[in-house]
Amino acid sequence: MMVVNSIALLTEAFPPNERGRALGINGITFSAGGVLGPVLGGLILSAANWRWIFFINVPIGILGIIWGYRALHEFSPRMKREPFDAIGAGAFSLGLLALLAALTLGIQAGWTSAPILFLFGLFFAMLFLFVWQERRVSNPVLDFSLFRNRVYSFSTLAAMMQSLAMFAVSFLIVFYLQAVRGYDPLRAALLLIPMPLVMVVIGPLSGILADRIGARIPATVGVLIQGVALFWFILLRTDTPYQSIALALALMGLGGGMFFSPNSSAAMNAAPKYRLGVASAALATLRQTGMVTSLAVAMAVAAASLPRDDMMKLFVGTNITMGSASMQSFVVGMHGAFMVSLALSLVAAVFSFVRGREDRELLASQETRRSAIRS
């Protein structure tokens, strides 16, 4: 809910020629969370019970409720209430749940076992029901008419493929640092800092650049840079120096910072003004779908090369002895996961490039007319 509405609110609050910068600054919060979250999590694990990772969010959530209500209470007038497509939302949620369960449980149960085949079948059945339902209702969860716009459709597809390719990378590196290199959770989290740190700096700058020249070039170059980082990770060994890992993480942050705000700005600029909420929801939903699926796919590929006992040790956080055959097998499996991510990143780059260029002058004139009408 927060991710979807934050993009919609920023799009409504800023004109098209400033949205890239606004979304880039907003991206700092995600990058800052990327730095602080793992570090605080490691500190909590080293000092207290793991349950405090969840308890600490209660006062933060209460503060966010009060602050958000005061800041956004009268941000925009109440819109006409639309009926909620419960069947479409239910079909999508159940289908995604079935897919993630199949990808996760298939590692242990076997990909051809009856329960896993049933879950895959349920996913395809729910996908069919979802598409059928969305095409027949007047207020769908996912408005397919939005995808008639070339810039919006390819920006959204690029976001989904980029998330599918990249989201699991940090988790794989954490597993590598803990299970293969033997680092404790706090140290492993601190070693990831180069990626979000670079993203904090680059995000707003890429947003400003996109406001001037459009999103296609910076976003495409960004996802290609992340592809270079993935190729670098494919070369990881059990004794790779940390300096090499840090450089690859910095490249991941550089590419992510160049991609996120320009791509989001292009998608939202192409959406109709009266459908900003739905357009933001579709963009965020497909991106989040890519994220959660990325983790399941990457862990399924990486763990496939491990013996069952060592696989379970890895998932529960038990270190694999340095130099063991199992540790070597995991590194090989991790290479396979990075290869899959590299292929997906190239697909995302293609989607980003073929979206076409936004008409900056048209967007500016449209916003000028809207401002005049409001005045």
N, C-alpha and C positions, 0 to 999 in steps of 0.2 A: 504493500500500500504506500509506504513512504517513498520507495524508488519511483514508482509510477507517477505519483502526484508531484514529486519534486521537479521532475522534468516538465510536466504540464504547467506548473506554476511559474517556472522560470521562462517558459516559452510565452506565456501570457504577459509577463511583467516586462520583458525586454523586446525591443524591435528586432527584426531579422539581422540587421547589421551589427548587433551587439550580443546576439545569443551565443555565438561561439565562445566569446570571452566569458560570459556568465556561466555557461555550462562547464568551461574549463576551470573556473574558480570553484564551482560546485564539486568538480572532480577531485579537488584538493582534499575534501572531507573523506572521500573514499580512500585516497592514497594515504592520508594521515591515519585512517583506520587500519590500513595495511601495515603501517609501521607500528602503531601502538597496540593493536589487537594481539598479535603473536607475542610481543614483548611482555605485555601485562599478563597474558595467559601463562607464559613461562614463569613469571614472577609468582603468580598465584599457585601454580603447581609446585614450585619450590618451597613455598612458605605455608600453604594451607591445603585443605581438602579440595579435590577437583570440583566439588559442587559449588564452590564459591565463584567459579567461572560464570555460572548462571545467576547466583544470588546477587552479584555485583551489578547486574543489569536492572534490578528492580528500582533502586533510587535514581539511576540514570534515566530509566523509562518514565518515571514520575516527573522528573525535571523536564524531559522532552515534551510531555503532554502539556504541562503548564505553559512552557515557552512557546510551543507551537500554537496553542489556542490563542494566546495573547497576540502573537505576531500575525496570524492568518485568519483570525475570526471574521474580519470584514474585508478580506482581500478581494472577493468578487461576489456579485449578487447570486442568490440561489437560482439555479437553472431549473427548467421544467423537469420534473421527475420522469425517468424512463423506466419501463419494466426491466427486471433483471432476468437474463437468460440462464435459468438454473440448470436446464438440461445441457446446454452447451458447456457451461462451466464445469458441471459434474462429469461430463464425458471427457473433457480435456484433462481434468485432475486425475480421474481414475486411469485414463490411458497412460499419462506420464508416470503415475505411481507404478503401474504394471511394468512399464519399460525399465524403470530404475531398479525395481525388484528383480526383474529377470537378469539384468546386467550384473547386479551385485551377487545374487544367490547362485547364478550360473557358474561362478568361479568354483564353488564347492560342490554343487549338486550335479554339474555336468550340463552342457548346452543342449543335449538331446534328451534329457530327462523329461518325463511327463509334466511335472509342475512348471518347468521353465518354458516348455513349448506352449502350455496353457497361458502363461503370462504374456508371451509374445503374441499369441492369438488374441488375447484380450486387448492388448495395445492396438493392434490393427483394427479390431472391431470398434473400439472407442474412437479411433481416429476417423474411421468412416462415418460413425454417428455424429461426431463433432462437425465435420465438413458439411454433412447433409443438413444438420440443424442450423448451422450458421447461414446457409444459403436460403433458408425459408423463413426466418424470423425477421421482424422489422428492426429490432434492437439487439444485434448479435454481440456476443462477447468479443469476437474478432471480426471486424468489419472488412470483408474482402474487397469492398469497393475502394478502400484506401490504396490497395496494391495496383490500381490502374495507373497511378502516378509512378513513373519510372524511377525518379530520384528517391521517393519514399520506399518503394518496394526493394530496390537493390541496397539502399542504406540499411534497411531492417535485416535483410538476408545477410549482409556483410557483418552486422553486429552479432547475429546468431552464430555464424560460422567462426568469427573471431573468438567469441566466448567458448564455443565448443573446442577450439584449438588450444586456447591459452589458459583457461581457468584452472586446470589440473596441474599446471606446471609447478606452481609453488608448493603444492602438496607433495608431488613427486620428489622435489628437491628436499623438502623437510624429511620425508622418509629416507632419502639417500643420506642426508647428514646425520640422522639419528641411527638408522639401522646398519648402514655401511661404515660411516666414519666414526660412529660411537659417541656423538655429541649429545649432551643433555638437552631437554626441550628449550630452555631459555637461550642457550648458546646458539642452537639451530635457528631459533626465531631471530636473534640479533643478526645472524649472518645473511638473512634475507633482506635486510634494510636497503641495500643499493637499488632494488627494483622500485619500491614505492617512493623512495627519496627522489629519484630522477623523475618519476611520474609527477610528483608534486610541482617540480620546477617547470616541466615541459607542458603540462596540461593547459594552463592559462595562455601560454605563448602560442601553442598550436591553435587554440580557440580564436585568438586575435588574428592569426594568419588566415584562418578559414573565413573570418568575417571579411577579409580583404580580397582573397582570391578564390574562395569556394573550398569545399571540403574534399573534392576528389583527389587532388594531389597529396596533401598532407596525410589524409587517412590511408591512402593506398601505400604511400612510402612507409608509414608507421607500421602497418601490418607486415610489410616485407622485411622491415628491420626486425620485427619479432620472429619472422621466419629464419633470419640469419642466426638469432639467438638460439632458436630450437635446433638448428644444425650444429651449433656449438655444443649444445647439451648432448647431442647424439654421440659426441666424441668423449664424453665423461668416462673416466676410469675410476677404479677404486682408490687411486692415489693422486688424482688431479689436484694441483695446488688451488687453494682457495681464491687466489688472485684471478685465476682464469674463470672460476665460477662467478665471482663478483662482477667481472666484466660482462659475462653473459646475462646476469641478472639486470645490470644497468642497461643493457641493450633492450631487454624485455620491457623495462620501465620507460625507456625512450620511445619505443614503438607504441606502447600502450597509451602514453601521454599524447602522442601525435594522432592516434586513431580515435579515441573515445569522444572528446568534445566536438571535433569537426563532423564526425559521422552522426552523432546525435543531433547536432545543429542542422545538418542537411535534411535529416528525416523530418524533424519538427517544422522546419521552414516549408517543406513540401506539403504538409498536412493542412487540410481546411481549418480555418480559424474556429469554426463551431464544433470541430471534432478533435480538438487538441487532447482532451482526456483519453478518448478511445485510441487515438494515434500513439500517445505516450504509453498507454497500457499495452498495446500490441508490441511496440518496440521493446519495452521492459520485459514482457512475458516471454518473447522469443529469446531475448538475451539471457534471462534467467534459466530458461529451458536448456539453452546451450551450456550454461555453467554447470548445472547439476548433472546433465548427461555427460559432460566432459570428465567429471571426476569418476563416474562409474565406468566409462569406457577406458580411461587411462589406467585405473587400478585393475580392471579385468585383463588388459593387455600386459601390464607390468607383472602381475602376479601369476600369469599363466605358466611362466617358466620355473616357478618355485615348487618344490615338494609341498604337499599339503600341510605338514606340520610346521614348516618354516613360514609358509604363507600366513597361518594363523598367528604365529609369533609376531610377524611383521605388523599385522593389523591391530594387535593388542599392545604394540609398542615395545616388544622385547627385542633387544639388540641381537643381530646376527653376528657371530664371531668374525672378526676381521680376517680376511684371507681364506675363508671357508668357501666351498663349492657353491653353497646356497647363496652367499653374498654375491659371488660372481654371476650366478644365474639371475638374481634380481637386477643387477646392473644391465645385463643383456635384455631382460624384459623391459626395463625402463627405456632403453634405447628404442625398442619397438614402439612404446607409447609415444615417445618424442617424434618418431617417424610419422605416425598417424597424425599427430598434431601439426607437423610440418606440412603434410599434404592438405589438411584442412585450412591452414593459414594461407596457402596459395589459392585455394578456392575463395576464401574471404577477400583476398587481394583482387581477384578477377571481378567479383561482385562489386567491390568498391570502385574499381576503375570504370566499369561499363555503366555505372549509374547515370552518367552524363553530368554536365555542368549546370549548377543552379543559375538562374537568371537573376543576378544581383540587383540590376536596375528595376526589374519587374517587382521583386520583393520589396524594394524600398518604396516604389510608387504605390504599391498596394497598402503598405503600412501607413504612408502619408494620407491616403484616402480614408483609411479606417480612423486615423487620429482626427481628421477633419470632421468626419461624421459624428464621432463621439463628442467633439467639442460643440 
